[in-house]
Amino acid sequence: MEARPEDIGAVARGTDGAAEQGDASRAEIRAQSARLIERAKAEGFFWGSDSPILFALQQQPSAGGAEHQIFAVGTGADRFIIRGTDNGYFGPRSDISPAQYLARLDDF
């Protein structure tokens, strides 16, 4: 099943097609977060704080910045990326919704 940011919430795009960021209410961010977690659990991509997967990731080198940590897992064609938000927000500001954040990642 292909996942799209718009499946979680509304995403406004500028005239250049890039996802716009910000101006999301706290209520909308909470609602989108709940939908994102529900979908992650349904598809097996949600790990609780006591998960052995998270423990294994913590043993791996990570990259990232102020917004998230990045873990590269596997090699070659089997390599994939896991991103974890690091500052409690979806992006650099508290008014960016999960859908806006994922759309921004999808743009790149």
C-alpha positions as CSV (number, residue, x, y, z in Angstrom):
1,M,0.0,0.0,0.0
2,E,1.5,3.3,-1.0
3,A,1.4,5.9,1.7
4,R,1.0,9.6,1.0
5,P,1.2,12.5,3.4
6,E,-2.3,13.6,2.3
7,D,-3.6,10.3,3.8
8,I,-2.8,11.8,7.2
9,G,-4.0,15.4,6.8
10,A,-4.2,18.3,4.4
11,V,-1.1,19.6,2.7
12,A,-1.1,23.0,1.0
13,R,1.3,23.4,-1.9
14,G,2.8,26.6,-3.2
15,T,2.8,27.6,-6.9
16,D,6.1,25.7,-7.3
17,G,4.4,22.5,-6.0
18,A,6.5,22.4,-2.8
19,A,4.7,21.6,0.4
20,E,4.0,24.6,2.6
21,Q,5.0,24.4,6.3
22,G,3.5,25.8,9.4
23,D,0.3,27.3,10.8
24,A,-1.1,23.9,11.9
25,S,-3.1,24.1,15.2
26,R,-2.2,21.9,18.2
27,A,-5.5,20.1,17.7
28,E,-4.7,19.3,14.1
29,I,-1.2,18.1,15.0
30,R,-2.6,15.8,17.7
31,A,-5.3,14.4,15.3
32,Q,-2.7,13.8,12.6
33,S,-0.3,12.3,15.0
34,A,-3.0,9.8,16.2
35,R,-3.7,8.9,12.6
36,L,0.0,8.4,11.8
37,I,0.5,6.2,14.9
38,E,-2.6,4.2,14.1
39,R,-1.4,3.5,10.6
40,A,2.1,2.7,11.8
41,K,0.8,0.2,14.3
42,A,-1.5,-1.4,11.7
43,E,1.4,-1.8,9.3
44,G,4.0,-3.0,11.8
45,F,6.1,0.2,11.8
46,F,5.4,1.4,15.4
47,W,7.8,0.4,18.0
48,G,7.2,1.0,21.7
49,S,9.9,2.4,24.0
50,D,10.8,-1.2,25.1
51,S,11.2,-2.5,21.6
52,P,14.3,-4.5,20.7
53,I,14.3,-2.8,17.4
54,L,14.8,0.6,19.1
55,F,17.5,-0.9,21.3
56,A,19.3,-2.2,18.2
57,L,19.0,1.2,16.5
58,Q,20.5,3.0,19.5
59,Q,23.6,0.8,19.0
60,Q,24.0,2.1,15.4
61,P,25.7,5.2,14.3
62,S,23.3,8.0,13.5
63,A,23.3,11.2,11.5
64,G,20.9,14.1,11.6
65,G,20.5,17.5,13.0
66,A,18.2,19.5,15.2
67,E,15.0,17.9,13.7
68,H,15.7,14.2,13.6
69,Q,18.1,11.3,13.8
70,I,18.8,9.2,10.7
71,F,19.7,5.5,10.8
72,A,20.8,3.8,7.6
73,V,20.1,0.1,8.0
74,G,21.3,-2.7,5.6
75,T,23.5,-2.4,2.6
76,G,23.2,-2.1,-1.2
77,A,19.8,-2.7,-2.6
78,D,18.5,-3.8,0.8
79,R,19.5,-0.5,2.5
80,F,16.7,1.7,4.0
81,I,16.5,4.8,6.1
82,I,14.7,5.2,9.5
83,R,14.1,8.8,10.7
84,G,13.1,9.6,14.2
85,T,12.0,13.0,15.3
86,D,14.4,14.3,17.9
87,N,13.0,17.6,19.2
88,G,9.4,16.6,19.9
89,Y,8.2,18.5,16.8
90,F,7.6,17.5,13.2
91,G,10.3,19.7,11.7
92,P,12.1,22.8,13.1
93,R,8.9,24.5,14.5
94,S,6.0,23.5,16.7
95,D,3.4,24.5,14.1
96,I,4.3,22.0,11.4
97,S,1.9,19.1,11.2
98,P,2.9,15.4,10.5
99,A,1.4,15.6,7.0
100,Q,3.3,18.8,6.2
101,Y,6.6,17.3,7.5
102,L,6.2,14.1,5.5
103,A,5.2,16.1,2.4
104,R,8.4,18.1,2.8
105,L,10.5,14.9,3.0
106,D,8.6,13.5,0.0
107,D,9.5,16.7,-2.0
108,F,13.2,15.8,-1.6
